[in-house]
Amino acid sequence: MRPTQANSVDVAPPGNSQGGQLIVSGDLLRSTVTVGRFDEACTVTRTSPMDASDLQCQITLSLSEGQITVQGVFAVTGAGPGDITPAITGGTGRYRTAHGFIHAVNTSNTETQLTVHLTRGAGPVVV
């Protein structure tokens, strides 16, 4: 996935604080071909020293045959996000019975590799 738009909403007190939001949208790629888009909204739910925080995120993956919805909490530290494995909470179209999880690995500052693990009979799909 490659972000094309991003915005953050800072709430009082300024900086890394509970309630701040990150809103991102962009392209889902398979190799270099765009296969869909993603929309993500994350809210800071907990902060700790050294600018570490927990984010609660809701993500929608929009593909040609339907959507996959994802939700979860993950930690972000000065070194970046840790292991990101949010739950698949449902979907539409071909993915209407989808359950499972997504494993996300940040491969650069601008791209993240997603592996979608569907438990509805399909094996892992790299998007």
Disulfide bonds with the S-S distance in Angstrom:
Cys42-Cys57 2.01
